Amino acid sequence: MFADLHLHTHFSDGTYSPEELAGHARRHELSVVALTDHDTVDGCPRMATACLAEGIELIPAIEITSELDGHELHILGYGVESTHTGLLAELARFQRIRQDRIRDIVLRLQKLNLPITSDAVFELANCNSPGRPHVARALIQAGVCKNLDEAFERFLKRHRPGWVPKARIHAEDAIRLIHEAGGAAVIAHPALNRCGHLIPDLARYGIDGIECFHSKHSPADSEHFEEMANRLGLLVTGGSDCHGMNKGQPLIGGVKLPLGLVEKLRDRMSRHRLAARSCEELKPAVC
């Protein structure tokens, strides 16, 4: 009985539908999954229905890009209330920023006389949270590149002609937003973002846990961050970060988190949910 707590669908930059993702989760004998699409909870209702049909528990979640001391951080929000008005307002703003970034990337690529348009990218993405993988897929569709790796290497990585920095909110604000929406905040893949030295600061801002186990963490990375989580009194989580076939193979099931750790996350989510609802009831007198 295991969980995979970091999964994406085509509601952000994944390629699987919620139904396909739930089917893969069942085939990998996962009993709990979390949908963590970037800057959107649009896929959660369909994912909940698909997981129910497969006999799998779903934790609705989100992944928010933030920054601290100039470093890009990804923060996962587990158990957020998908109808929370403050969260939805911020997500709508993040989505507009994402769409503007796509337009800026396309303008840079058009200056290279590449046959690509923003409309083509948006049509291909067919979601409110488009990202660079959708631009890469448009370049493949236009015959400019053969695969995603080539598109990123030639045009979309940092210091490449199509690179546009991603707008980010401060990590403290991201953590606060997740808590206000009744969720638990977890720093995603710290080894990948090389932000381990910032975790003590994140703990002071109220971060709840560390994603110690990830498909791009080495065993030494996982051991290091698990020790740090225990030392700082933080939760230990993990997930594959599956984006469907975007990376050449599905990663779902590659990381299997024991359910004992999921139970601790559930407890923290429950506490944040109760605190958030109490705060809403007390407004504007206290909160």
C-alpha positions in Angstrom: 0.0 0.0 0.0 1.8 3.1 -1.3 1.2 6.7 -2.4 2.6 8.9 -5.2 2.1 12.5 -4.1 3.4 14.5 -7.1 1.5 14.0 -10.4 0.4 16.2 -13.3 -2.3 16.1 -15.9 -3.0 18.0 -19.1 -4.7 20.7 -17.0 -1.2 22.0 -16.7 1.9 20.7 -18.4 1.3 16.9 -18.2 0.0 14.8 -21.1 -2.3 12.4 -19.3 -6.0 13.1 -18.7 -7.2 12.6 -15.1 -8.8 9.3 -16.2 -5.6 8.0 -17.8 -3.6 9.0 -14.8 -5.9 7.2 -12.4 -5.7 4.1 -14.6 -1.9 4.2 -14.4 -2.1 4.6 -10.6 -4.3 1.5 -10.3 -1.9 -0.5 -12.5 1.0 0.5 -10.3 -1.1 -0.6 -7.2 -1.1 2.9 -5.7 -3.7 3.4 -3.0 -3.3 7.2 -2.6 -2.3 9.9 -5.2 -2.1 13.7 -5.2 -2.8 15.8 -8.2 -0.3 18.7 -8.1 -0.9 20.6 -11.4 0.9 24.0 -11.8 -1.1 27.0 -10.7 -4.5 25.3 -11.2 -7.0 23.0 -9.4 -9.1 22.7 -12.5 -8.3 19.0 -12.9 -9.2 18.0 -9.3 -13.0 17.3 -9.8 -12.4 15.0 -12.8 -9.4 13.4 -11.0 -11.6 12.8 -7.9 -14.3 11.0 -10.0 -11.6 8.9 -11.9 -9.9 7.9 -8.6 -13.2 7.0 -7.0 -13.9 4.6 -9.9 -10.5 3.0 -9.5 -10.8 2.7 -5.7 -7.9 5.2 -5.1 -7.8 8.0 -2.6 -7.1 11.4 -4.1 -5.5 14.3 -2.2 -6.3 17.5 -4.1 -3.2 19.6 -4.3 -1.3 22.3 -6.3 2.2 23.3 -7.2 3.1 27.0 -6.9 6.3 28.5 -8.2 7.9 30.9 -5.7 11.3 32.5 -4.9 13.5 33.1 -1.9 16.8 35.0 -2.0 16.8 34.8 -5.8 16.3 31.1 -5.9 13.3 29.5 -7.7 11.3 27.2 -5.4 8.3 25.0 -6.0 5.9 24.6 -3.2 3.3 21.9 -3.1 0.0 22.6 -1.3 -1.8 19.4 -0.2 -5.4 19.4 0.7 -6.2 22.9 -0.4 -9.9 23.8 -0.6 -10.5 24.0 -4.4 -13.3 26.5 -4.0 -11.4 28.9 -1.7 -12.0 32.4 -3.2 -8.6 33.8 -2.2 -6.8 30.8 -3.7 -8.8 31.0 -6.9 -8.2 34.7 -7.3 -4.5 34.2 -7.0 -4.5 31.3 -9.3 -6.3 33.3 -11.9 -3.6 35.9 -11.6 -0.8 33.3 -11.9 -2.5 31.9 -15.0 -2.6 35.3 -16.7 1.1 35.7 -16.0 1.7 32.2 -17.5 -0.2 33.2 -20.6 1.7 36.4 -21.0 5.0 34.5 -20.6 4.0 32.2 -23.5 3.3 35.3 -25.7 6.7 36.7 -24.8 8.5 33.4 -25.6 6.7 33.2 -28.9 7.7 36.7 -29.8 11.3 35.9 -29.2 11.0 32.8 -31.4 9.3 34.7 -34.1 12.3 37.0 -34.3 14.2 33.9 -35.4 11.7 33.5 -38.2 10.3 30.3 -36.6 6.8 29.3 -37.8 5.1 29.4 -34.4 2.2 31.5 -33.0 0.8 32.0 -29.5 -2.6 30.8 -30.7 -1.1 27.5 -31.9 0.5 27.1 -28.4 -2.7 27.9 -26.6 -4.7 25.6 -28.8 -2.3 22.8 -28.2 -2.2 23.4 -24.5 -6.0 23.6 -24.1 -5.7 24.6 -20.5 -5.5 27.7 -18.3 -1.9 27.1 -17.1 0.3 26.7 -20.2 4.0 26.3 -19.9 7.2 25.9 -21.8 6.5 22.2 -22.6 3.5 23.4 -24.7 5.8 25.7 -26.7 8.2 22.8 -27.1 5.4 20.6 -28.5 4.4 23.4 -30.8 7.9 23.6 -32.2 7.8 19.8 -32.8 4.4 20.1 -34.5 5.8 22.9 -36.7 8.7 20.6 -37.7 11.4 22.8 -36.1 12.5 20.2 -33.5 12.3 16.4 -33.3 11.6 16.1 -29.6 11.2 18.0 -26.3 14.8 17.7 -25.3 15.9 19.4 -28.6 13.3 22.2 -28.2 14.5 23.0 -24.7 18.2 22.7 -25.5 18.0 24.9 -28.6 15.4 27.4 -27.6 13.7 27.2 -24.2 16.3 26.7 -21.5 17.9 29.6 -19.6 20.4 31.5 -21.8 18.7 30.2 -24.9 16.9 32.6 -27.4 13.4 31.8 -26.2 14.1 32.0 -22.5 11.8 34.3 -20.5 12.1 34.4 -16.7 9.1 33.0 -14.8 7.3 35.5 -12.5 7.3 34.2 -8.9 5.8 35.2 -5.6 7.8 35.2 -2.4 7.9 31.8 -0.7 6.4 33.1 2.5 3.4 34.4 0.5 3.0 31.0 -1.2 3.0 29.2 2.2 0.5 31.6 3.6 -1.8 31.2 0.6 -1.7 27.5 0.9 -2.5 27.6 4.7 -5.3 30.1 4.1 -6.8 27.6 1.7 -6.6 24.9 4.3 -3.6 23.1 2.8 -0.2 21.8 4.0 2.8 23.4 2.3 5.7 21.2 1.2 8.9 22.2 -0.5 9.2 20.2 -3.8 12.3 18.4 -5.1 14.9 20.6 -3.1 17.9 18.8 -4.7 16.6 19.6 -8.2 16.2 23.3 -7.4 19.4 23.3 -5.2 17.6 25.0 -2.4 18.3 22.8 0.5 20.2 25.5 2.3 17.0 27.6 2.4 14.8 25.0 4.1 15.5 26.3 7.7 14.3 29.7 6.5 11.2 28.1 5.0 10.6 26.3 8.3 10.5 29.7 10.0 7.9 30.8 7.4 5.8 27.8 8.3 6.6 25.2 5.7 5.1 21.8 6.8 7.3 19.3 5.0 10.0 18.3 2.5 9.6 16.2 -0.6 12.5 13.9 0.3 11.7 11.2 -2.2 11.6 12.3 -5.9 12.4 10.7 -9.2 15.4 13.0 -9.6 16.7 12.6 -6.0 19.5 10.2 -5.5 19.4 7.9 -2.5 21.9 10.2 -0.8 19.7 13.2 -1.5 16.6 11.4 0.0 18.6 10.4 3.1 20.0 13.9 3.5 16.5 15.6 3.3 14.8 13.0 5.5 17.4 13.7 8.2 16.8 17.4 7.8 13.1 16.9 8.0 13.4 14.9 11.2 15.8 17.5 12.7 13.5 20.4 11.9 10.3 18.7 12.8 8.9 18.6 9.3 6.8 16.1 7.4 8.5 13.7 4.9 6.7 13.3 1.6 7.5 12.0 -1.9 6.3 11.6 -5.4 7.4 10.8 -9.0 6.6 14.2 -10.5 5.0 12.4 -13.4 4.1 14.5 -16.4 2.8 11.7 -18.6 5.0 11.1 -21.7 6.6 14.5 -21.7 9.9 13.1 -20.5 9.9 10.0 -22.7 8.5 7.6 -20.2 5.8 7.8 -17.5 7.3 8.2 -14.0 4.2 7.4 -12.0 4.9 4.6 -9.5 8.6 5.3 -9.6 8.4 6.7 -6.2 6.2 4.9 -3.7 5.6 6.6 -0.4 4.6 4.4 2.6 1.1 5.1 3.9 2.5 5.8 7.4 4.0 9.0 6.1 0.7 9.9 4.3 -1.2 9.5 7.5 1.0 12.2 9.1 0.3 14.5 6.1 -3.4 13.9 6.5 -3.2 14.9 10.1 -1.4 18.2 9.2 -3.9 18.9 6.4 -6.8 18.4 8.8 -5.3 20.9 11.3 -4.8 23.5 8.6 -8.3 23.0 7.2 -9.9 23.5 10.7 -7.7 26.6 11.3 -8.7 28.0 7.9 -12.4 27.4 8.4 -12.2 28.9 11.9 -10.5 32.0 10.5 -13.1 32.4 7.8 -15.9 32.3 10.4 -14.1 34.9 12.6 -13.5 37.4 9.8 -13.1 40.4 9.9 -12.8 40.7 13.6 -9.7 38.5 14.1 -8.2 37.3 10.8 
